[in-house]
């Protein structure tokens, strides 16, 4: 049984050795000419408007997390819709409970003002 995994382990070893060799050779052979232009953060070809370490409002992160949360929960509706006839009334009630919990969370987030963009 273990003999069938030997080629995979050899391939992983070769890939790891190649990656390490490329990084080491690049470090040893590569040119080292740092300059102010090379060390500056790249902003899509635009000149920098402010510091690269500017702080962003926490609202960006909250909205992103809420989008991911509600988007992932919406993904659960697709398998349910495909199997709707097979699940019968039990599946309908379970999805109703799921959607109610989702709506309660959405209303809570809305009332807390997390979706307000000031």
Z-matrix of the N, CA and C atoms (Angstrom, degrees):
N
C 1 1.452
C 2 1.531 1 110.92
N 3 1.325 2 117.50 1 -45.38
C 4 1.456 3 120.69 2 -179.51
C 5 1.517 4 111.96 3 -68.53
N 6 1.318 5 116.94 4 -25.85
C 7 1.459 6 120.74 5 -179.76
C 8 1.525 7 111.79 6 -63.75
N 9 1.317 8 118.10 7 -26.96
C 10 1.464 9 120.68 8 -179.71
C 11 1.531 10 111.84 9 -74.25
N 12 1.336 11 117.55 10 -17.66
C 13 1.461 12 121.49 11 179.43
C 14 1.535 13 112.74 12 -92.97
N 15 1.304 14 117.47 13 -8.58
C 16 1.467 15 120.61 14 -178.23
C 17 1.534 16 111.95 15 -60.24
N 18 1.333 17 121.42 16 -45.03
C 19 1.472 18 119.55 17 178.65
C 20 1.539 19 112.68 18 -61.48
N 21 1.312 20 117.11 19 -35.85
C 22 1.470 21 120.42 20 178.41
C 23 1.520 22 109.92 21 -67.04
N 24 1.316 23 117.71 22 -43.57
C 25 1.461 24 120.64 23 178.84
C 26 1.526 25 111.47 24 -64.90
N 27 1.333 26 116.63 25 -37.01
C 28 1.467 27 120.27 26 177.21
C 29 1.522 28 109.53 27 -64.74
N 30 1.318 29 118.34 28 -43.47
C 31 1.458 30 122.61 29 179.14
C 32 1.532 31 110.93 30 -62.41
N 33 1.310 32 117.05 31 -42.73
C 34 1.470 33 120.65 32 177.45
C 35 1.524 34 110.09 33 -63.45
N 36 1.318 35 117.53 34 -41.16
C 37 1.464 36 121.13 35 178.22
C 38 1.518 37 112.08 36 -63.97
N 39 1.320 38 117.20 37 -42.45
C 40 1.472 39 120.92 38 178.61
C 41 1.528 40 110.13 39 -64.96
N 42 1.315 41 117.22 40 -43.59
C 43 1.470 42 120.85 41 179.87
C 44 1.527 43 110.74 42 -62.67
N 45 1.321 44 117.71 43 -43.07
C 46 1.460 45 121.54 44 178.82
C 47 1.521 46 110.95 45 -64.93
N 48 1.331 47 116.63 46 -44.41
C 49 1.467 48 120.43 47 179.16
C 50 1.526 49 111.04 48 -63.28
N 51 1.320 50 117.79 49 -40.12
C 52 1.462 51 121.30 50 178.16
C 53 1.523 52 110.93 51 -63.98
N 54 1.324 53 117.21 52 -43.91
C 55 1.464 54 120.60 53 179.65
C 56 1.520 55 111.06 54 -62.01
N 57 1.323 56 117.19 55 -45.15
C 58 1.465 57 120.81 56 179.37
C 59 1.531 58 110.01 57 -64.62
N 60 1.329 59 117.46 58 -42.41
C 61 1.465 60 121.02 59 -179.22
C 62 1.527 61 111.23 60 -63.25
N 63 1.318 62 118.25 61 -41.65
C 64 1.463 63 121.03 62 180.00
C 65 1.524 64 110.67 63 -64.82
N 66 1.314 65 117.78 64 -42.73
C 67 1.469 66 120.65 65 179.74
C 68 1.526 67 110.61 66 -65.80
N 69 1.329 68 117.59 67 -44.57
C 70 1.463 69 121.11 68 -179.42
C 71 1.526 70 110.41 69 -65.23
N 72 1.322 71 118.34 70 -46.23
C 73 1.465 72 121.00 71 179.15
C 74 1.522 73 111.51 72 -63.20
N 75 1.288 74 117.52 73 -39.09
C 76 1.461 75 120.53 74 177.61
C 77 1.526 76 110.59 75 -62.58
N 78 1.301 77 116.10 76 -40.21
C 79 1.469 78 120.96 77 -179.98
C 80 1.531 79 110.41 78 -68.20
N 81 1.332 80 118.11 79 -38.72
C 82 1.452 81 121.60 80 -177.46
C 83 1.528 82 112.71 81 -78.11
N 84 1.323 83 117.55 82 -42.18
C 85 1.452 84 121.84 83 -172.50
C 86 1.530 85 112.47 84 -92.67
N 87 1.306 86 118.14 85 -30.03
C 88 1.455 87 122.23 86 -173.58
C 89 1.516 88 113.83 87 -61.82
N 90 1.345 89 115.12 88 151.83
C 91 1.452 90 120.80 89 178.72
C 92 1.527 91 110.04 90 -74.48
N 93 1.312 92 114.79 91 144.30
C 94 1.462 93 120.42 92 179.63
C 95 1.517 94 108.24 93 -121.70
N 96 1.332 95 116.34 94 86.33
C 97 1.459 96 121.74 95 179.15
C 98 1.531 97 108.88 96 -127.72
N 99 1.327 98 117.01 97 74.28
C 100 1.470 99 117.86 98 179.61
C 101 1.524 100 110.71 99 -69.81
N 102 1.312 101 114.94 100 144.66
C 103 1.455 102 120.58 101 175.32
C 104 1.523 103 108.46 102 -141.80
N 105 1.308 104 115.42 103 169.82
C 106 1.462 105 119.15 104 -178.72
C 107 1.524 106 111.05 105 -63.17
N 108 1.325 107 116.51 106 -37.45
C 109 1.463 108 120.83 107 -179.86
C 110 1.534 109 110.60 108 -67.11
N 111 1.331 110 116.91 109 -42.46
C 112 1.466 111 120.10 110 -179.50
C 113 1.522 112 112.42 111 -68.26
N 114 1.311 113 117.58 112 -33.11
C 115 1.454 114 121.34 113 -177.07
C 116 1.523 115 113.15 114 -86.40
N 117 1.320 116 118.03 115 -7.66
C 118 1.466 117 121.48 116 179.87
C 119 1.527 118 109.80 117 -74.59
N 120 1.323 119 118.25 118 144.45
C 121 1.460 120 120.46 119 176.73
C 122 1.528 121 110.81 120 -65.10
N 123 1.314 122 116.67 121 142.85
C 124 1.460 123 121.48 122 -177.78
C 125 1.522 124 108.92 123 -93.60
N 126 1.323 125 116.67 124 126.67
C 127 1.457 126 121.76 125 -178.08
C 128 1.527 127 110.86 126 -120.03
N 129 1.310 128 117.89 127 54.98
C 130 1.460 129 123.18 128 176.18
C 131 1.523 130 112.40 129 58.45
N 132 1.319 131 117.99 130 34.90
C 133 1.446 132 121.36 131 178.36
C 134 1.512 133 114.36 132 82.80
N 135 1.313 134 117.84 133 -3.57
C 136 1.466 135 121.65 134 -179.89
C 137 1.523 136 108.99 135 -91.91
N 138 1.340 137 117.26 136 146.68
C 139 1.467 138 118.65 137 174.55
C 140 1.519 139 110.48 138 -66.40
N 141 1.329 140 116.53 139 148.32
C 142 1.458 141 120.84 140 -178.76
C 143 1.524 142 110.70 141 -64.00
N 144 1.316 143 115.79 142 135.25
C 145 1.457 144 120.65 143 178.00
C 146 1.520 145 111.93 144 -96.35
N 147 1.328 146 116.02 145 -27.83
C 148 1.462 147 120.58 146 -179.64
C 149 1.526 148 108.15 147 -154.65
N 150 1.303 149 115.58 148 -173.33
C 151 1.458 150 121.13 149 -178.94
C 152 1.530 151 110.66 150 -65.71
N 153 1.320 152 115.86 151 148.95
C 154 1.461 153 120.36 152 178.01
C 155 1.526 154 111.28 153 -72.02
N 156 1.328 155 117.12 154 -16.20
C 157 1.454 156 120.73 155 -179.03
C 158 1.524 157 112.03 156 -103.19
N 159 1.323 158 116.29 157 29.33
C 160 1.455 159 121.31 158 178.82
C 161 1.527 160 109.62 159 -64.83
N 162 1.291 161 116.01 160 140.27
C 163 1.469 162 120.42 161 179.83
C 164 1.522 163 109.96 162 -83.66
N 165 1.325 164 115.45 163 138.38
C 166 1.450 165 121.17 164 176.20
C 167 1.515 166 108.98 165 -99.33
N 168 1.293 167 115.78 166 152.85
C 169 1.453 168 121.14 167 176.49
C 170 1.529 169 109.32 168 -64.51
N 171 1.299 170 116.25 169 145.67
C 172 1.460 171 121.19 170 179.42
C 173 1.524 172 111.00 171 -65.57
N 174 1.333 173 116.83 172 -19.24
C 175 1.467 174 121.00 173 179.53
C 176 1.529 175 111.56 174 -58.60
N 177 1.343 176 117.40 175 -36.62
C 178 1.459 177 120.21 176 178.87
C 179 1.527 178 110.38 177 -58.18
N 180 1.312 179 116.46 178 -45.57
C 181 1.463 180 121.26 179 -176.88
C 182 1.527 181 111.08 180 -71.57
N 183 1.312 182 117.20 181 -38.97
C 184 1.469 183 120.11 182 179.91
C 185 1.520 184 110.52 183 -64.60
N 186 1.335 185 116.37 184 -45.69
C 187 1.466 186 119.58 185 179.08
C 188 1.523 187 110.27 186 -62.81
N 189 1.331 188 117.80 187 -40.27
C 190 1.463 189 120.74 188 179.08
C 191 1.531 190 110.96 189 -63.66
N 192 1.331 191 116.82 190 -44.34
C 193 1.475 192 119.49 191 179.23
C 194 1.523 193 111.24 192 -64.72
N 195 1.332 194 117.34 193 -40.41
C 196 1.462 195 119.66 194 179.58
C 197 1.525 196 110.89 195 -67.10
N 198 1.330 197 116.71 196 -38.07
C 199 1.460 198 119.30 197 176.84
C 200 1.523 199 110.36 198 -60.67
N 201 1.318 200 116.90 199 -47.41
C 202 1.461 201 120.48 200 -179.80
C 203 1.524 202 110.49 201 -62.55
N 204 1.325 203 116.82 202 -43.25
C 205 1.463 204 120.87 203 -179.40
C 206 1.518 205 111.39 204 -59.58
N 207 1.331 206 117.46 205 -52.75
C 208 1.458 207 119.81 206 -177.20
C 209 1.525 208 111.72 207 -73.06
N 210 1.303 209 118.48 208 -28.92
C 211 1.457 210 121.42 209 177.61
C 212 1.524 211 110.43 210 -68.15
N 213 1.311 212 116.96 211 -43.67
C 214 1.470 213 120.21 212 179.26
C 215 1.518 214 110.61 213 -65.82
N 216 1.311 215 116.66 214 -38.39
C 217 1.472 216 118.24 215 178.27
C 218 1.524 217 110.96 216 -66.83
N 219 1.327 218 116.94 217 -32.81
C 220 1.469 219 119.37 218 177.78
C 221 1.528 220 110.94 219 -67.79
N 222 1.326 221 117.74 220 -27.14
C 223 1.462 222 120.96 221 178.19
C 224 1.526 223 110.77 222 -62.82
N 225 1.329 224 117.80 223 -29.56
C 226 1.461 225 120.60 224 179.78
C 227 1.530 226 112.24 225 -68.45
N 228 1.315 227 117.89 226 -15.15
C 229 1.461 228 120.22 227 178.50
C 230 1.529 229 112.04 228 -73.12
N 231 1.318 230 118.80 229 -28.61
C 232 1.465 231 121.40 230 -176.96
C 233 1.535 232 113.21 231 -65.69
N 234 1.332 233 119.71 232 -50.80
C 235 1.472 234 117.48 233 178.01
C 236 1.523 235 111.97 234 -62.90
N 237 1.331 236 115.94 235 -34.81
C 238 1.458 237 119.24 236 178.09
C 239 1.531 238 110.49 237 -63.69
N 240 1.335 239 117.27 238 -42.11
C 241 1.458 240 120.70 239 -179.67
C 242 1.529 241 111.03 240 -65.34
N 243 1.325 242 117.21 241 -35.42
C 244 1.461 243 120.63 242 179.39
C 245 1.524 244 110.44 243 -68.48
N 246 1.314 245 116.96 244 -38.79
C 247 1.464 246 121.40 245 -176.48
C 248 1.529 247 112.86 246 -98.75
N 249 1.321 248 117.98 247 15.64
C 250 1.461 249 121.74 248 -172.22
C 251 1.526 250 112.90 249 -55.44
N 252 1.330 251 119.04 250 -47.68
C 253 1.465 252 121.64 251 -176.74
C 254 1.520 253 111.77 252 -67.38
N 255 1.324 254 117.24 253 -36.11
C 256 1.471 255 120.41 254 -179.67
C 257 1.525 256 112.40 255 -70.79
N 258 1.330 257 116.88 256 -33.68
C 259 1.461 258 120.51 257 -176.44
C 260 1.523 259 112.47 258 -74.50
N 261 1.300 260 117.14 259 -27.60
C 262 1.455 261 121.19 260 177.69
C 263 1.514 262 112.64 261 68.61
N 264 1.317 263 115.43 262 -151.78
C 265 1.465 264 121.82 263 -175.76
C 266 1.524 265 111.72 264 -68.85
N 267 1.334 266 117.04 265 -33.01
C 268 1.471 267 120.32 266 178.09
C 269 1.529 268 110.83 267 -61.71
N 270 1.311 269 117.03 268 -45.77
C 271 1.460 270 121.17 269 178.18
C 272 1.515 271 111.92 270 -64.78
N 273 1.331 272 116.30 271 -35.99
C 274 1.460 273 120.28 272 178.15
C 275 1.530 274 111.09 273 -65.28
N 276 1.325 275 116.34 274 -43.88
C 277 1.470 276 120.44 275 179.94
C 278 1.528 277 110.28 276 -66.98
N 279 1.322 278 117.13 277 -43.56
C 280 1.468 279 120.27 278 179.30
C 281 1.533 280 111.42 279 -60.97
N 282 1.313 281 117.20 280 -42.53
C 283 1.464 282 119.51 281 178.84
C 284 1.518 283 110.50 282 -69.86
N 285 1.327 284 117.18 283 -32.89
C 286 1.466 285 119.78 284 174.91
C 287 1.516 286 111.48 285 -61.93
N 288 1.337 287 116.92 286 -42.76
C 289 1.469 288 121.08 287 177.08
C 290 1.530 289 109.77 288 -63.56
N 291 1.326 290 116.57 289 -42.73
C 292 1.465 291 120.98 290 179.31
C 293 1.531 292 110.94 291 -60.45
N 294 1.325 293 116.80 292 -45.83
C 295 1.463 294 120.46 293 -179.01
C 296 1.525 295 111.06 294 -67.75
N 297 1.311 296 118.13 295 -36.50
C 298 1.470 297 120.59 296 177.35
C 299 1.526 298 110.21 297 -63.86
N 300 1.322 299 117.33 298 -44.01
C 301 1.473 300 120.39 299 177.45
C 302 1.529 301 110.01 300 -62.16
N 303 1.321 302 116.65 301 -41.36
C 304 1.463 303 120.97 302 177.65
C 305 1.523 304 111.17 303 -62.74
N 306 1.315 305 117.57 304 -43.17
C 307 1.462 306 121.01 305 179.25
C 308 1.525 307 112.15 306 -67.63
N 309 1.323 308 117.54 307 -37.16
C 310 1.466 309 120.17 308 176.98
C 311 1.526 310 109.70 309 -62.57
N 312 1.334 311 117.50 310 -43.03
C 313 1.457 312 120.72 311 176.59
C 314 1.511 313 111.93 312 -63.35
N 315 1.343 314 117.22 313 -40.34
C 316 1.455 315 121.11 314 179.54
C 317 1.527 316 111.20 315 -65.53
N 318 1.323 317 117.17 316 -43.47
C 319 1.473 318 120.75 317 178.18
C 320 1.519 319 110.22 318 -64.15
N 321 1.312 320 117.95 319 -40.71
C 322 1.467 321 121.47 320 177.77
C 323 1.525 322 111.24 321 -59.93
N 324 1.334 323 116.29 322 -46.49
C 325 1.463 324 120.88 323 179.41
C 326 1.521 325 110.05 324 -63.82
N 327 1.325 326 116.49 325 -39.96
C 328 1.461 327 120.89 326 -179.66
C 329 1.527 328 110.96 327 -65.10
N 330 1.341 329 116.94 328 -44.67
C 331 1.466 330 121.29 329 -179.94
C 332 1.523 331 112.08 330 -66.57
N 333 1.327 332 117.57 331 -32.14
C 334 1.467 333 120.87 332 178.05
C 335 1.524 334 111.56 333 -72.60
N 336 1.332 335 117.58 334 -13.84
C 337 1.457 336 121.32 335 178.57
C 338 1.508 337 114.11 336 85.57
N 339 1.323 338 118.33 337 16.69
C 340 1.453 339 120.87 338 -178.14
C 341 1.522 340 112.06 339 -69.34
N 342 1.311 341 117.47 340 -20.54
C 343 1.468 342 121.19 341 -179.04
C 344 1.523 343 112.52 342 -96.09
N 345 1.318 344 117.49 343 -1.71
C 346 1.464 345 121.04 344 179.39
C 347 1.514 346 109.81 345 -77.82
N 348 1.311 347 116.33 346 131.26
C 349 1.460 348 121.29 347 -179.87
C 350 1.517 349 108.28 348 -108.43
N 351 1.318 350 115.94 349 100.08
C 352 1.467 351 120.29 350 -173.60
C 353 1.491 352 112.21 351 -90.25
